[in-house]
Amino acid sequence: MMRARDSWTSPLGLALWVLTLTLMGEVTQGRTLEDQDYYIQEILNRDHYYAFPEPEEEAATEKPREEAEEFGRPEERRQPPKLKPTKKELKPKKAKKEKLILETPPGKNGNRKSEKTKSHDKFSNGDYESQIVSEDIRESCPPLGLETLKITDFQLHASTVKRYGLGAHRGRLNIQAGINENDFYDGAWCAGRNDLHQWIEVDARRLTKFTGVITQGRNSLWLSDWVTSYKVMVSNDSHTWITIKNGSGDMIFEGNSEKEIPVLNELPVPVVARYIRINPRSWFDNGSICLRLEILGCPLPDPNNYYHRRNEMTTTDDLDFKHHNYKEMRQLMKIVNEMCPNITRIYNIGKSHQGLKLYAVEISDNPGEHEVGEPEFRYIAGAHGNEVLGRELMLLLMQFLCQEYRAGNTRIIRLIEDTRIHLLPSANPDGYEKAYEVGSELGGWSLGRWTHDGIDINNNFPDLNTLLWEAEDRRNFPRKVPNHHIPIPEWFLSENATVALETRAIIAWMEKIPFVLGGNLQGGELVVAYPYDMVRSLWKTQEQTPTPDDHVFRWLAYSYASTHRLMTDARRRVCHTEDFQKEDGTVNGASWHTVAGSLNDFSYLHTNCFELSIYVGCDKYPHESDLPEEWENNRESLIVFMEQVHRGIKGIVRDSHGKGIPNAIISVEGVNHDIRTANDGDYWRLLNPGEYVVTARAEGFTSSTKNCAVGYDMGATRCDFTISKTNLARIKEIMEKFGKQPISRPVRRLKLRARQRQQRR
C-alpha cells in the first residue's frame, strides 16, 4: 500500500491521475477532442504560445544631434537616433526577461530572478482562466487593427445596435460618417438602448496580451454622442467575463469629453485573454451610447493558428521601418546620399512657416541636370501633415532605389538612367511635427493636417478651372485664355493673399522643372483620384468632370491601383463610406467631392505635368509595426507608376538651324489640351497607345504636322519637328539687327498681310 500511495504522489503518478480525470470528464460529457470549445484547444496547445521567447529591446546607441547640425558625421549615420518614446506615442516595446504564466500557482516561481519584481492575480471561474501580470517595465503593445481593418467586421460584436449603419462594425477608431449619415455608413457603434447593460466586444481570435483601450465619440455633423466612462472585461470563451479590477472593486475608466479627440486608457496591468469587452457606464447627458475604439494588444506566438499566419505580411527588404521626425528624416536622406553619391542629390525647394526646409531628393544618373529627352517625375507626400504613410513610403523608396541600383537590378538601373526622379517626402513638416508629438493613435482625424498658419496645402493653389470654363462659355477661347499654361491670377501673387509659404515654394518648384508626371501621396482612403477635382456645374458637390485627357488619366490611375495589393481587391472592406470597386480602385476627383484650387487641377492647367492623388491607406497614421506591410502593399505600385512617364510621344522642336525652340506648343488633334517644350526644345506628351495627328508651332514660326503612333510596349515614340521662321519674324530680326530704318511701302504691305494671316489663325 505504501508503494502504491508513493506511486500516486510521484510526478508521473499525478500526471496519470490528471489524465484519467480528463478522460472521464470527456466520456461523461460525450464529447470528442475535435468537438471541444476553441478555447480548450488553445489551452491544450498553450506550450506553442510560450515556446518562443520575446526578443529583448534594442538599446539606443546614439544621442540626437544638435539642432544647428545640418547633417551628422558619417559614423553617426549608420543608425538613425532612437528617441525615447512617450506614453502617447505608443511605440511597441518588448519587456526584458518577461515570462507569462498561465496556470502556475502563486509563489511557485517567486524566487526566480526574472520574477522578483512581478506579481499576479488568478481568476478561475468554470473553463475561464486568465492571468494579469504587473511589470516594473511598462510594455506598450501596438493596435490590434480596428482602424487599419486587420480586425474584420466578423470580429466585432455588440449587445444591441440602434440600426445597421451604427452596428459594431462601425465602432472603429477614426471611422468617418457619410455626408447623409445614412443607414449603411455612420460614424460609430451606437447601442439600441441607453442603459448599463450595453457593450461592444472584440474577438482577437487568439490569446492576446491586452494593454490599453482608445476611445472616441461618434463622428457626426449634427449629433453629439460619446461615452464618458466605461468598464473593461475580458474572457477566453465569450461566456464567462472578468472585469478589470482596481484593488477589490471594478475599475472605471475615464472616457471622452468630446467626440473627436481620442483618449487612451492603459490597463493597470496587462491581461491575457482572447476577447475584450467595453461596457459603458456613463455618457454625454444630451447624447446616446456611441463610441469608436482601438484596442492595444500583443498577440501571443502561435504557429498553429492558421488564421493569423494567413494574414501576416513580411518583407525581405532591409530598410529603416520606423517613423522619422524632421531631424531623423534629414539624417536618413544624407545616409542615402552617401550610399549612392553618383545618382542622388539633396536640395530644398523652400521653407515652411516655422522655418523648416522642404527637402527633396533627386535620383538620376546625372543629378542636378535636366537632360534632353529624359522625362522629369515627382512624388510629393505630406501635404497634410498627419497623413504620414506617404512620407515614410518616400523615405523607404529612396532607400530601395539606392540599394537595388547598387545591387545591379536591371529594372531599377534602367528607370534611374532614363528618368529624373524627384521625391519630396514632407511638404508640410510643421503639421507633421504636431501629429508626431502625440503619436500614431492619439492625433485624431485632423491634428497636423493644416500648416502652422491653418492652411490646407492641397486646396491652396489658384483656381484656374473657373478661368478656363468661363472663357469657354463666353466663346473667347482660345484667344484670351489658352487651354494650357493658364497664367496665375495677379491677386494670388500678392503678399496679402491667403497662400501658405509651402504652397508658394511648391509652385516655384513646379515652374522651374519641366515635370511630366507626378503623384501626391495622401491617406485616409485606398483609391487613386484623377482630375478634374472641381465640378464644372454650379451648386453641385459631386459630378463627373473629366479632363480632355480623361483616357490617359484613367490609365495612369489604374496602373497604380491594379498593382497595389488591396486597392482592386473586391473582397476588401471599404475604409469609411465609399466603395471604389466599380472603377477598380480609381475615381474622378470631382465625382467624389469637389475641391477648388487643388494641386492636381493646377498642375494640369498651369504646367505640362499630369498629377494624380494617391490615397495609400485607410489609416492616416499607421503604427510603426504596420510599416513593413504597407511597404509591401505599395512598393510595386510606386515603381510601376514612375514607369508610366515613358508612355506616349517625345521629341525636340528645332528651328531651321537645328536649335531647340523653348515654349513651342504641341497639339494633339482631338484633345483640347496642349503642352509646351522645355528650355532645350524637348517635350514629353503622355498618350495611350494609338495613332495621333500632332502639330508643333511657336510664335514667329511656321507650324508642322506629323502622324505619330504610340505602341503598347513601354517607351515613348520619338516624334521630332523642325519649323522655320515666318516672313514677319525675319523682318523683325533684320530690323533688330540693323536698327530702326524707314520701312518702304512694299515691306509695310508685307508686314500687314502677315499680321492679317496670323489673326485669321
HELIX and SHEET records of a PDB file:
HELIX    1   1 MET A    2  THR A    9  1                                   8    
HELIX    2   2 PRO A   11  GLN A   29  1                                  19    
HELIX    3   3 LEU A   33  ASP A   35  5                                   3    
HELIX    4   4 TYR A   38  LEU A   44  1                                   7    
HELIX    5   5 ASP A   47  TYR A   50  1                                   4    
HELIX    6   6 PRO A   74  GLU A   76  5                                   3    
HELIX    7   7 LYS A  113  GLU A  115  5                                   3    
HELIX    8   8 ASP A  153  GLN A  155  5                                   3    
HELIX    9   9 TYR A  164  LEU A  166  5                                   3    
HELIX   10  10 ALA A  168  ARG A  170  5                                   3    
HELIX   11  11 TYR A  306  ASN A  311  1                                   6    
HELIX   12  12 TYR A  326  MET A  339  1                                  14    
HELIX   13  13 LEU A  389  ALA A  407  1                                  19    
HELIX   14  14 THR A  410  ASP A  418  1                                   9    
HELIX   15  15 PRO A  429  VAL A  438  1                                  10    
HELIX   16  16 ILE A  457  ASN A  459  5                                   3    
HELIX   17  17 LEU A  464  ARG A  474  1                                  11    
HELIX   18  18 GLU A  490  LEU A  493  1                                   4    
HELIX   19  19 LEU A  501  LYS A  512  1                                  12    
HELIX   20  20 ASP A  550  ALA A  561  1                                  12    
HELIX   21  21 GLN A  581  GLU A  583  5                                   3    
HELIX   22  22 GLY A  589  TRP A  592  1                                   4    
HELIX   23  23 LEU A  599  HIS A  606  1                                   8    
HELIX   24  24 GLU A  624  ASP A  626  5                                   3    
HELIX   25  25 LEU A  627  GLU A  643  1                                  17    
HELIX   26  26 GLN A  644  HIS A  646  5                                   3    
HELIX   27  27 ASN A  727  PHE A  738  1                                  12    
HELIX   28  28 ARG A  745  ARG A  760  1                                  16    
SHEET    1   A 2 SER A 119  ASN A 125  0                                        
SHEET    2   A 2 TYR A 128  SER A 134 -1                                        
SHEET    1   B 5 LEU A 156  ALA A 158  0                                        
SHEET    2   B 5 ILE A 200  GLN A 216 -1                                        
SHEET    3   B 5 VAL A 263  TRP A 283 -1                                        
SHEET    4   B 5 VAL A 227  SER A 235 -1                                        
SHEET    5   B 5 ILE A 242  THR A 243 -1                                        
SHEET    1   C 4 LEU A 156  ALA A 158  0                                        
SHEET    2   C 4 ILE A 200  GLN A 216 -1                                        
SHEET    3   C 4 CYS A 290  PRO A 299 -1                                        
SHEET    4   C 4 TRP A 189  CYS A 190 -1                                        
SHEET    1   D 5 LEU A 156  ALA A 158  0                                        
SHEET    2   D 5 ILE A 200  GLN A 216 -1                                        
SHEET    3   D 5 VAL A 263  TRP A 283 -1                                        
SHEET    4   D 5 VAL A 227  SER A 235 -1                                        
SHEET    5   D 5 PHE A 253  GLU A 254 -1                                        
SHEET    1   E 2 LYS A 245  ASN A 246  0                                        
SHEET    2   E 2 GLY A 249  ASP A 250 -1                                        
SHEET    1   F 8 THR A 344  LYS A 351  0                                        
SHEET    2   F 8 LYS A 357  ILE A 363 -1                                        
SHEET    3   F 8 ARG A 420  LEU A 424 -1                                        
SHEET    4   F 8 GLU A 376  ALA A 381  1                                        
SHEET    5   F 8 PHE A 515  GLN A 522  1                                        
SHEET    6   F 8 PHE A 610  GLY A 617  1                                        
SHEET    7   F 8 GLU A 525  TYR A 530 -1                                        
SHEET    8   F 8 THR A 586  ASN A 588  1                                        
SHEET    1   G 3 ASP A 682  LEU A 686  0                                        
SHEET    2   G 3 GLY A 648  ARG A 654 -1                                        
SHEET    3   G 3 THR A 717  ARG A 718  1                                        
SHEET    1   H 3 ASP A 682  LEU A 686  0                                        
SHEET    2   H 3 GLY A 648  ARG A 654 -1                                        
SHEET    3   H 3 PHE A 721  THR A 722  1                                        
SHEET    1   I 4 VAL A 671  ARG A 676  0                                        
SHEET    2   I 4 ILE A 665  VAL A 668 -1                                        
SHEET    3   I 4 GLY A 690  ARG A 697 -1                                        
SHEET    4   I 4 SER A 704  VAL A 710 -1                                        
END                                                                             
